[in-house]
């Protein structure tokens, strides 16, 4: 039996055990997947040391440790290097830890089933999830990516906008927060793909309704696709507003499953069926409602 883990803080809410255990059942494999609450750097380092020594066969990493995991790895795959964060760690034959990022690739796979030939996308947020969303858009061939975040204040120069330089390196354009800028609202309305990558609307947080109200719903074209990376609750204020406008809208559960599929392929060399994993995730989420 191999042991796989999820490192984060907090992690008790995670659906990952249900997803991974469904995959192991499909494989008829006696593996285990456990949650590890790691409140600080020392705790993360201890878990990565277990991976390096072979006690743990593979690790996923979630907030707030994705950037830290990248720095603690011995080797970094291009998937993690581009995003600047790692969510999947594995051990190679030499006993070295290799960092990957399956978030962006998983999101790109999901979005590729929803949209085609999108010239411009708008990403809401400036954290790690937003960086992954930008890379996912690039995988889809989107050439013009606009990023806007609440911290991008019009009364401050762009050089002082948190993390805007990281988006510039990726080739994305940072614009002032959409609720405060007519220009940003105009450019967002011309986008055919809207990616909500903030925590606003997540269960237990505030700001979801205000975020939904900031978007120019009447100006979006009918073919615009809205994807909210949040998966709990299944219906966020942004998704509800998009569906009320008649737009295609989807929540982040499909991305969560897609990134898990890719992590399992890295660890075990096989890609489990998304449908079975998605069903397990939905059943678990519904049981917590």
KEDREN-915907 format. One record per residue: residue number from 1; residue in three letters; chain; z negated, x, y negated of N, C-alpha, C in turn. Coordinates in pm, whole numbers. Each point is the difference from the previous one (the first is absolute). Layout:
<atoms>
(atom NUM,'ala','A',(Z,X,Y),(Z,X,Y),(Z,X,Y))
...
</atoms>
This chain:
<atoms>
(atom 1,'unk','A',(0,85,121),(0,-85,-121),(0,87,-125))
(atom 2,'unk','A',(86,-33,-94),(4,70,-129),(-70,-83,-105))
(atom 3,'unk','A',(-63,69,-94),(-74,-67,-107),(73,22,-132))
(atom 4,'unk','A',(29,-111,-68),(62,3,-132),(-96,-64,-99))
(atom 5,'unk','A',(8,40,-126),(-97,-47,-99),(68,-34,-132))
(atom 6,'unk','A',(-71,-78,-81),(37,-26,-140),(-112,54,-87))
(atom 7,'unk','A',(34,91,-90),(-97,61,-92),(15,-65,-136))
(atom 8,'unk','A',(-109,-49,-57),(5,-60,-133),(-139,-38,-47))
(atom 9,'unk','A',(-7,-64,-115),(-129,-47,-51),(23,-107,-108))
(atom 10,'unk','A',(-35,-126,28),(-51,-51,128),(115,-30,96))
(atom 11,'unk','A',(-31,-25,125),(105,-29,99),(-29,-124,85))
(atom 12,'unk','A',(-116,-60,-20),(-38,-112,86),(93,-118,-5))
(atom 13,'unk','A',(77,-14,-108),(90,-114,-17),(135,21,68))
(atom 14,'unk','A',(26,120,49),(135,38,43),(50,-82,120))
(atom 15,'unk','A',(129,-29,-3),(66,-66,113),(62,101,98))
(atom 16,'unk','A',(-9,128,-32),(66,101,81),(-44,1,146))
(atom 17,'unk','A',(-130,-18,32),(-36,-1,142),(73,-109,79))
(atom 18,'unk','A',(14,-118,-58),(71,-108,70),(146,36,22))
(atom 19,'unk','A',(62,62,-99),(141,38,10),(19,107,107))
(atom 20,'unk','A',(-80,104,-7),(16,112,94),(-38,-39,142))
(atom 21,'unk','A',(-104,-78,15),(-38,-41,135),(104,-91,63))
(atom 22,'unk','A',(68,-79,-83),(111,-81,52),(112,90,49))
(atom 23,'unk','A',(24,109,-72),(103,97,43),(-39,67,131))
(atom 24,'unk','A',(-127,37,15),(-43,65,123),(8,-96,118))
(atom 25,'unk','A',(-30,-128,-27),(13,-99,107),(146,-14,43))
(atom 26,'unk','A',(91,0,-96),(143,-8,32),(43,122,81))
(atom 27,'unk','A',(-59,114,-29),(32,123,71),(-72,10,134))
(atom 28,'unk','A',(-95,-92,25),(-86,8,118),(-72,134,3))
(atom 29,'unk','A',(-46,44,-117),(-66,130,-14),(-147,-20,-35))
(atom 30,'unk','A',(-84,81,58),(-144,-11,-19),(-46,86,-118))
(atom 31,'unk','A',(57,-28,-118),(-39,73,-120),(-100,-83,-81))
(atom 32,'unk','A',(-64,64,-95),(-95,-70,-86),(27,34,-145))
(atom 33,'unk','A',(-34,-93,-89),(20,18,-144),(-129,-43,-69))
(atom 34,'unk','A',(-59,90,-77),(-129,-25,-61),(4,22,-151))
(atom 35,'unk','A',(-86,-72,-70),(-15,14,-144),(-107,104,-30))
(atom 36,'unk','A',(28,89,-93),(-96,102,-40),(-21,-9,-151))
(atom 37,'unk','A',(-117,-46,-40),(-32,-7,-143),(-39,140,-47))
(atom 38,'unk','A',(82,58,-86),(-22,136,-50),(-20,-7,-151))
(atom 39,'unk','A',(-124,2,-47),(-26,-22,-142),(32,118,-92))
(atom 40,'unk','A',(16,121,57),(22,115,-87),(88,104,70))
(atom 41,'unk','A',(29,107,-73),(89,104,50),(-53,62,130))
(atom 42,'unk','A',(-130,26,4),(-57,63,120),(23,-86,123))
(atom 43,'unk','A',(-13,-131,-15),(21,-89,114),(145,1,45))
(atom 44,'unk','A',(93,6,-96),(142,7,34),(30,131,71))
(atom 45,'unk','A',(-52,109,-53),(23,131,61),(-51,3,144))
(atom 46,'unk','A',(-114,-64,25),(-57,-1,135),(92,-72,98))
(atom 47,'unk','A',(61,-111,-44),(90,-74,88),(130,77,25))
(atom 48,'unk','A',(50,66,-103),(123,78,18),(-26,120,90))
(atom 49,'unk','A',(-121,53,-4),(-36,108,92),(1,-49,145))
(atom 50,'unk','A',(-45,-124,22),(7,-57,135),(145,-12,47))
(atom 51,'unk','A',(88,-36,-92),(142,-8,33),(54,139,33))
(atom 52,'unk','A',(-37,97,-80),(49,137,20),(-47,55,135))
(atom 53,'unk','A',(-119,-41,45),(-54,48,127),(44,-84,120))
(atom 54,'unk','A',(75,-108,-28),(52,-82,108),(-94,-107,48))
(atom 55,'unk','A',(-116,-16,-64),(-94,-107,37),(61,-135,-36))
(atom 56,'unk','A',(70,-3,-114),(74,-118,-45),(149,30,16))
(atom 57,'unk','A',(75,-98,50),(143,22,27),(88,-24,-122))
(atom 58,'unk','A',(-48,-80,-93),(78,-31,-120),(-85,-78,-98))
(atom 59,'unk','A',(34,8,-128),(-80,-69,-101),(90,-65,-104))
(atom 60,'unk','A',(-36,-121,-36),(54,-63,-120),(-100,23,-113))
(atom 61,'unk','A',(49,-2,-122),(-85,20,-117),(31,-109,-100))
(atom 62,'unk','A',(-105,-62,-53),(20,-103,-102),(-81,36,-123))
(atom 63,'unk','A',(2,-89,-100),(-67,28,-127),(-148,27,24))
(atom 64,'unk','A',(-59,94,-75),(61,75,-112),(39,143,37))
(atom 65,'unk','A',(33,25,126),(12,138,48),(142,47,31))
(atom 66,'unk','A',(102,-73,-40),(136,39,37),(44,130,-66))
(atom 67,'unk','A',(-34,20,-125),(35,125,-66),(-81,116,57))
(atom 68,'unk','A',(-128,-23,28),(-84,103,59),(52,42,136))
(atom 69,'unk','A',(41,-96,81),(51,32,134),(120,93,-8))
(atom 70,'unk','A',(82,-19,-101),(117,86,-17),(-42,145,-22))
(atom 71,'unk','A',(-104,20,-80),(-44,136,-31),(-71,66,117))
(atom 72,'unk','A',(-56,-79,92),(-75,55,112),(87,30,121))
(atom 73,'unk','A',(123,-46,-1),(89,23,114),(52,144,-1))
(atom 74,'unk','A',(36,49,120),(58,134,12),(149,0,-34))
(atom 75,'unk','A',(67,-109,29),(142,-14,-30),(24,-140,-56))
(atom 76,'unk','A',(97,-12,-89),(30,-128,-64),(146,-35,25))
(atom 77,'unk','A',(22,-113,62),(136,-50,21),(58,-45,-134))
(atom 78,'unk','A',(132,1,-10),(65,-37,-125),(-35,-143,-42))
(atom 79,'unk','A',(-28,-88,96),(-36,-138,-33),(-127,-7,-82))
(atom 80,'unk','A',(-97,87,30),(-125,3,-76),(14,83,-126))
(atom 81,'unk','A',(79,103,6),(19,86,-116),(61,-77,-117))
(atom 82,'unk','A',(97,-84,27),(66,-75,-107),(-94,-98,-67))
(atom 83,'unk','A',(-84,-67,79),(-91,-99,-56),(-123,66,-62))
(atom 84,'unk','A',(-37,118,51),(-120,66,-48),(-125,-53,64))
(atom 85,'unk','A',(14,-63,117),(-114,-56,71),(35,-13,147))
(atom 86,'unk','A',(-102,3,86),(22,-12,144),(-80,-116,55))
(atom 87,'unk','A',(62,-78,87),(-73,-109,67),(-3,17,151))
(atom 88,'unk','A',(69,102,51),(4,24,144),(-12,149,28))
(atom 89,'unk','A',(-93,35,87),(-22,139,38),(15,15,151))
(atom 90,'unk','A',(62,107,41),(13,29,142),(-27,148,25))
(atom 91,'unk','A',(-13,37,125),(-29,138,40),(119,53,76))
(atom 92,'unk','A',(53,115,-41),(114,56,70),(-44,88,117))
(atom 93,'unk','A',(95,58,71),(-32,78,120),(-84,122,-31))
(atom 94,'unk','A',(5,48,-124),(-78,117,-38),(-141,-36,-48))
(atom 95,'unk','A',(-33,-129,5),(-132,-44,-44),(-11,-14,-151))
(atom 96,'unk','A',(114,-12,-67),(0,-14,-146),(20,-147,-39))
(atom 97,'unk','A',(-61,-38,-110),(10,-138,-49),(124,-14,-88))
(atom 98,'unk','A',(81,-99,31),(123,-27,-74),(-14,-136,-69))
(atom 99,'unk','A',(31,-5,-129),(-14,-122,-81),(134,-69,-18))
(atom 100,'unk','A',(-1,-131,18),(118,-84,-21),(-38,-116,-93))
(atom 101,'unk','A',(101,-64,-54),(-21,-126,-71),(96,-103,57))
(atom 102,'unk','A',(-54,-98,69),(83,-107,56),(0,-125,-87))
(atom 103,'unk','A',(-81,0,-108),(-5,-116,-89),(137,-26,-65))
(atom 104,'unk','A',(56,105,-61),(126,-17,-72),(114,-36,96))
(atom 105,'unk','A',(5,67,115),(105,-30,97),(-16,-141,57))
(atom 106,'unk','A',(-125,-39,27),(-23,-134,51),(39,-106,-101))
(atom 107,'unk','A',(-36,22,-127),(38,-95,-104),(151,-7,-16))
(atom 108,'unk','A',(66,115,7),(147,2,-13),(64,-80,112))
(atom 109,'unk','A',(-51,10,122),(56,-76,111),(-14,-150,-24))
(atom 110,'unk','A',(-117,-40,-47),(-24,-143,-26),(89,-50,-114))
(atom 111,'unk','A',(6,76,-109),(81,-42,-114),(148,-3,35))
(atom 112,'unk','A',(42,91,87),(140,3,40),(45,-126,70))
(atom 113,'unk','A',(-95,-75,55),(31,-127,65),(2,-116,-100))
(atom 114,'unk','A',(-46,27,-123),(-10,-106,-101),(104,13,-111))
(atom 115,'unk','A',(43,123,-30),(89,22,-114),(116,90,40))
(atom 116,'unk','A',(108,-9,-77),(117,85,18),(54,39,-138))
(atom 117,'unk','A',(40,125,-14),(69,47,-121),(-74,-37,-127))
(atom 118,'unk','A',(-123,46,-12),(-81,-26,-119),(15,115,-99))
(atom 119,'unk','A',(55,-24,-118),(18,110,-96),(-128,39,-71))
(atom 120,'unk','A',(-91,-97,-22),(-123,29,-71),(-118,-71,66))
(atom 121,'unk','A',(-115,70,3),(-124,-59,51),(-111,28,-100))
(atom 122,'unk','A',(-100,-88,-5),(-116,23,-84),(-123,8,90))
(atom 123,'unk','A',(-81,102,-24),(-123,22,77),(-118,-20,-93))
(atom 124,'unk','A',(-93,-85,41),(-120,-27,-79),(-115,84,56))
(atom 125,'unk','A',(-54,90,-84),(-109,85,45),(33,147,-16))
(atom 126,'unk','A',(-106,84,-1),(22,143,-15),(-84,83,97))
(atom 127,'unk','A',(-46,-62,108),(-78,71,100),(86,50,115))
(atom 128,'unk','A',(-66,39,108),(71,52,115),(94,-101,62))
(atom 129,'unk','A',(-40,-128,1),(87,-103,56),(128,-13,-81))
(atom 130,'unk','A',(-11,16,-131),(118,-8,-86),(93,119,24))
(atom 131,'unk','A',(-57,118,21),(82,117,31),(78,-23,130))
(atom 132,'unk','A',(-68,-55,99),(67,-31,126),(108,-104,-18))
(atom 133,'unk','A',(-24,-98,-89),(100,-103,-25),(125,59,-65))
(atom 134,'unk','A',(-20,96,-90),(115,66,-63),(84,73,105))
(atom 135,'unk','A',(-66,74,87),(72,72,105),(70,-97,95))
(atom 136,'unk','A',(-63,-111,29),(62,-102,86),(128,-52,-64))
(atom 137,'unk','A',(-4,-25,-131),(119,-46,-71),(112,104,7))
(atom 138,'unk','A',(-37,125,-9),(101,106,7),(62,6,139))
(atom 139,'unk','A',(-79,-25,103),(55,-7,136),(105,-111,10))
(atom 140,'unk','A',(-19,-106,-81),(95,-112,1),(123,26,-86))
(atom 141,'unk','A',(-1,110,-74),(113,32,-86),(-10,-58,-139))
(atom 142,'unk','A',(-119,-47,-41),(-18,-51,-135),(6,118,-97))
(atom 143,'unk','A',(85,-7,-99),(21,114,-90),(-81,-8,-129))
(atom 144,'unk','A',(-43,-120,-38),(-77,-17,-124),(-131,-68,35))
(atom 145,'unk','A',(-111,74,-9),(-132,-52,37),(-91,8,-122))
(atom 146,'unk','A',(-51,-115,-41),(-89,-10,-115),(-143,-18,51))
(atom 147,'unk','A',(-93,76,-56),(-141,-10,36),(-78,-42,-123))
(atom 148,'unk','A',(-86,-99,17),(-84,-45,-110),(-141,-26,53))
(atom 149,'unk','A',(-100,37,-79),(-138,-10,45),(-90,-36,-116))
(atom 150,'unk','A',(-114,-59,31),(-92,-40,-106),(-47,117,-85))
(atom 151,'unk','A',(-4,120,61),(-44,119,-74),(110,58,-89))
(atom 152,'unk','A',(120,-54,10),(111,49,-83),(-2,-78,-132))
(atom 153,'unk','A',(-83,44,-91),(-23,-71,-125),(102,40,-106))
(atom 154,'unk','A',(47,-99,-74),(100,26,-104),(-56,85,-113))
(atom 155,'unk','A',(-132,-4,-21),(-58,75,-110),(-30,145,37))
(atom 156,'unk','A',(39,42,120),(-18,137,44),(136,63,31))
(atom 157,'unk','A',(17,129,-24),(126,65,40),(11,4,152))
(atom 158,'unk','A',(123,0,48),(22,-4,144),(-66,117,72))
(atom 159,'unk','A',(-13,113,-67),(-61,117,62),(-146,-25,40))
(atom 160,'unk','A',(-61,-101,-62),(-140,-32,31),(-13,-117,99))
(atom 161,'unk','A',(111,-51,47),(-6,-107,99),(-36,60,136))
(atom 162,'unk','A',(-107,-46,64),(-45,59,127),(109,-2,108))
(atom 163,'unk','A',(28,115,56),(93,19,112),(146,-23,-35))
(atom 164,'unk','A',(31,-23,-128),(141,-25,-33),(87,121,32))
(atom 165,'unk','A',(-57,120,-10),(77,121,31),(43,2,146))
(atom 166,'unk','A',(-85,-54,90),(34,-2,142),(121,-91,25))
(atom 167,'unk','A',(6,-109,-73),(115,-90,15),(126,63,-59))
(atom 168,'unk','A',(-17,74,-109),(115,68,-60),(59,102,97))
(atom 169,'unk','A',(-86,71,72),(48,97,98),(84,-69,108))
(atom 170,'unk','A',(-38,-122,35),(74,-75,100),(129,-61,-57))
(atom 171,'unk','A',(14,2,-133),(120,-56,-61),(-15,-142,-47))
(atom 172,'unk','A',(-122,-54,0),(-24,-136,-48),(-32,2,-149))
(atom 173,'unk','A',(26,-111,-68),(-28,-13,-143),(-130,-77,-20))
(atom 174,'unk','A',(-91,54,-80),(-125,-69,-32),(16,-75,-132))
(atom 175,'unk','A',(-42,-127,1),(5,-82,-121),(-137,-61,-26))
(atom 176,'unk','A',(-26,-38,-124),(-127,-60,-38),(-28,-125,83))
(atom 177,'unk','A',(-126,-33,12),(-43,-111,85),(76,-127,-33))
(atom 178,'unk','A',(42,-68,102),(92,-112,-13),(-58,-114,-84))
(atom 179,'unk','A',(-131,-17,2),(-61,-108,-77),(3,28,-149))
(atom 180,'unk','A',(19,127,-38),(-7,39,-141),(134,41,-60))
(atom 181,'unk','A',(104,5,80),(127,57,-47),(118,-93,26))
(atom 182,'unk','A',(65,-42,-105),(119,-84,15),(111,76,70))
(atom 183,'unk','A',(10,131,-28),(104,80,64),(-22,4,152))
(atom 184,'unk','A',(-124,20,41),(-28,8,144),(29,-134,67))
(atom 185,'unk','A',(-37,-109,-64),(28,-132,58),(150,-21,14))
(atom 186,'unk','A',(77,44,-100),(145,-14,4),(59,83,116))
(atom 187,'unk','A',(-46,124,15),(53,83,107),(-43,-50,137))
(atom 188,'unk','A',(-123,-52,8),(-46,-55,127),(83,-122,40))
(atom 189,'unk','A',(33,-82,-99),(78,-120,29),(138,33,53))
(atom 190,'unk','A',(51,118,-35),(132,42,48),(-7,68,137))
(atom 191,'unk','A',(-119,9,56),(-18,62,131),(18,-105,109))
(atom 192,'unk','A',(51,42,113),(19,-91,113),(-109,17,107))
(atom 193,'unk','A',(-91,95,-27),(-110,25,93),(-125,32,-80))
(atom 194,'unk','A',(-108,-76,26),(-128,19,-67),(-103,37,107))
(atom 195,'unk','A',(-65,116,-18),(-100,47,95),(-136,1,-67))
(atom 196,'unk','A',(-92,-80,50),(-134,-10,-55),(-88,99,78))
(atom 197,'unk','A',(-38,112,-65),(-72,106,69),(-135,30,-65))
(atom 198,'unk','A',(-61,-101,-65),(-135,15,-53),(-96,-73,92))
(atom 199,'unk','A',(-130,10,-30),(-100,-72,79),(-24,-141,-52))
(atom 200,'unk','A',(64,-37,-110),(-19,-132,-60),(45,-110,97))
(atom 201,'unk','A',(-89,-91,28),(31,-107,93),(-54,23,139))
(atom 202,'unk','A',(-49,122,28),(-59,29,130),(-130,-78,16))
(atom 203,'unk','A',(-32,-36,123),(-123,-74,26),(-120,77,-54))
(atom 204,'unk','A',(-82,-67,-81),(-117,64,-56),(23,68,-134))
(atom 205,'unk','A',(123,-5,-51),(29,62,-130),(47,-106,-99))
(atom 206,'unk','A',(3,40,-126),(47,-88,-106),(133,51,-54))
(atom 207,'unk','A',(62,-78,-85),(120,43,-69),(129,-50,58))
(atom 208,'unk','A',(-5,-65,114),(123,-47,63),(72,-105,-81))
(atom 209,'unk','A',(-75,-95,-53),(62,-106,-79),(59,54,-130))
(atom 210,'unk','A',(-74,89,-66),(50,59,-124),(127,81,25))
(atom 211,'unk','A',(4,69,111),(120,76,34),(119,-92,21))
(atom 212,'unk','A',(-22,-107,74),(109,-95,26),(51,-60,-130))
(atom 213,'unk','A',(-91,-29,-91),(40,-61,-127),(75,98,-90))
(atom 214,'unk','A',(-13,129,24),(67,100,-82),(147,16,35))
(atom 215,'unk','A',(40,-46,117),(138,21,44),(94,-106,-56))
(atom 216,'unk','A',(122,38,-36),(96,-93,-63),(74,-85,103))
(atom 217,'unk','A',(-70,-92,63),(56,-76,113),(127,-75,-37))
(atom 218,'unk','A',(6,-58,-118),(117,-81,-37),(126,84,-18))
(atom 219,'unk','A',(-18,130,-19),(114,87,-24),(51,69,125))
(atom 220,'unk','A',(-75,-5,109),(46,65,123),(120,-76,57))
(atom 221,'unk','A',(97,75,51),(115,-61,67),(-45,-66,130))
(atom 222,'unk','A',(71,-103,46),(-40,-72,122),(-6,90,124))
(atom 223,'unk','A',(77,109,1),(3,88,118),(-108,109,-4))
(atom 224,'unk','A',(-86,-1,-101),(-105,100,-10),(-98,-12,116))
(atom 225,'unk','A',(-40,114,55),(-98,6,109),(-130,57,-53))
(atom 226,'unk','A',(-111,-63,33),(-132,45,-42),(-80,40,123))
(atom 227,'unk','A',(-50,122,2),(-81,47,112),(-135,46,-54))
(atom 228,'unk','A',(-107,-60,50),(-136,35,-39),(-61,82,113))
(atom 229,'unk','A',(-40,123,-27),(-53,87,104),(-135,-46,53))
(atom 230,'unk','A',(-65,-93,-69),(-127,-55,47),(27,-92,120))
(atom 231,'unk','A',(-86,9,103),(14,-88,117),(-118,-95,17))
(atom 232,'unk','A',(-107,19,-77),(-115,-90,10),(-49,-31,-141))
(atom 233,'unk','A',(24,-124,-48),(45,-118,75),(152,-1,21))
(atom 234,'unk','A',(47,-78,97),(144,-8,26),(78,-55,-118))
(atom 235,'unk','A',(-64,-86,-80),(66,-60,-116),(-70,47,-127))
(atom 236,'unk','A',(54,100,-66),(-56,49,-126),(56,-82,-115))
(atom 237,'unk','A',(-61,7,-120),(57,-71,-115),(144,39,-29))
(atom 238,'unk','A',(35,127,18),(138,43,-25),(95,-65,100))
(atom 239,'unk','A',(-37,-3,127),(86,-62,101),(13,-151,-25))
(atom 240,'unk','A',(-111,-64,-37),(4,-144,-27),(94,-31,-116))
(atom 241,'unk','A',(-6,81,-105),(86,-21,-116),(146,25,35))
(atom 242,'unk','A',(26,101,82),(138,30,40),(58,-114,83))
(atom 243,'unk','A',(-76,-53,92),(48,-108,85),(20,-129,-80))
(atom 244,'unk','A',(-88,-21,-100),(17,-117,-86),(130,9,-79))
(atom 245,'unk','A',(44,122,-28),(127,22,-70),(119,-7,95))
(atom 246,'unk','A',(-28,-9,131),(106,-6,98),(51,135,46))
(atom 247,'unk','A',(-76,107,-29),(42,134,36),(-46,37,141))
(atom 248,'unk','A',(69,93,62),(-45,55,128),(-124,84,-29))
(atom 249,'unk','A',(-109,-27,72),(-125,71,-25),(-69,29,133))
(atom 250,'unk','A',(-54,120,12),(-66,39,124),(-120,88,-31))
(atom 251,'unk','A',(-105,-15,81),(-122,79,-17),(2,126,84))
(atom 252,'unk','A',(-105,81,-16),(-2,134,55),(-31,15,147))
(atom 253,'unk','A',(-23,-111,71),(-33,12,142),(115,64,79))
(atom 254,'unk','A',(122,-33,-37),(115,58,72),(7,150,-21))
(atom 255,'unk','A',(-34,48,-120),(-3,144,-25),(-110,66,80))
(atom 256,'unk','A',(-119,-63,5),(-111,56,75),(39,21,146))
(atom 257,'unk','A',(69,-97,57),(42,11,139),(110,106,16))
(atom 258,'unk','A',(94,3,-93),(110,96,10),(-49,144,-8))
(atom 259,'unk','A',(-96,27,-89),(-52,137,-9),(-78,37,124))
(atom 260,'unk','A',(-68,-100,62),(-72,26,125),(97,32,113))
(atom 261,'unk','A',(111,-74,6),(102,30,101),(45,146,-8))
(atom 262,'unk','A',(27,45,-121),(51,135,-19),(-106,105,34))
(atom 263,'unk','A',(-127,-30,-30),(-108,92,36),(-11,12,152))
(atom 264,'unk','A',(12,-111,69),(-8,1,146),(116,80,59))
(atom 265,'unk','A',(116,-9,-61),(114,79,48),(-26,149,-17))
(atom 266,'unk','A',(-65,37,-111),(-35,141,-22),(-97,48,108))
(atom 267,'unk','A',(-100,-82,31),(-103,40,96),(46,-7,146))
(atom 268,'unk','A',(72,-107,34),(27,-27,141),(148,2,36))
(atom 269,'unk','A',(87,17,-99),(142,12,28),(71,-129,34))
(atom 270,'unk','A',(-62,-114,-31),(62,-129,30),(-27,-95,-116))
(atom 271,'unk','A',(97,-89,-28),(-12,-96,-109),(-29,-138,58))
(atom 272,'unk','A',(-122,-50,-13),(-33,-133,54),(68,-110,-79))
(atom 273,'unk','A',(19,-117,59),(69,-111,-70),(-83,-54,-116))
(atom 274,'unk','A',(64,-17,-114),(-72,-47,-119),(-54,-141,18))
(atom 275,'unk','A',(76,-84,69),(-42,-139,14),(-136,-15,64))
(atom 276,'unk','A',(-27,74,106),(-128,-12,69),(-114,53,-86))
(atom 277,'unk','A',(26,108,-71),(-104,56,-86),(-29,-91,-119))
(atom 278,'unk','A',(105,-60,-54),(-16,-92,-113),(-80,-123,42))
(atom 279,'unk','A',(26,-49,120),(-74,-117,50),(-148,33,14))
(atom 280,'unk','A',(-32,119,49),(-140,41,16),(-68,12,-136))
(atom 281,'unk','A',(72,56,-98),(-57,15,-134),(-25,-136,-64))
(atom 282,'unk','A',(94,-91,14),(-16,-134,-59),(-116,-74,65))
(atom 283,'unk','A',(-12,11,131),(-108,-70,70),(-135,51,-49))
(atom 284,'unk','A',(-12,131,-16),(-126,58,-48),(-29,-42,-143))
(atom 285,'unk','A',(103,2,-84),(-18,-38,-140),(-40,-147,-12))
(atom 286,'unk','A',(63,-86,76),(-33,-142,-2),(-142,-25,49))
(atom 287,'unk','A',(-44,83,95),(-136,-16,51),(-106,37,-100))
(atom 288,'unk','A',(38,75,-104),(-96,40,-102),(1,-91,-120))
(atom 289,'unk','A',(96,-93,-4),(14,-87,-116),(-122,-92,-16))
</atoms>
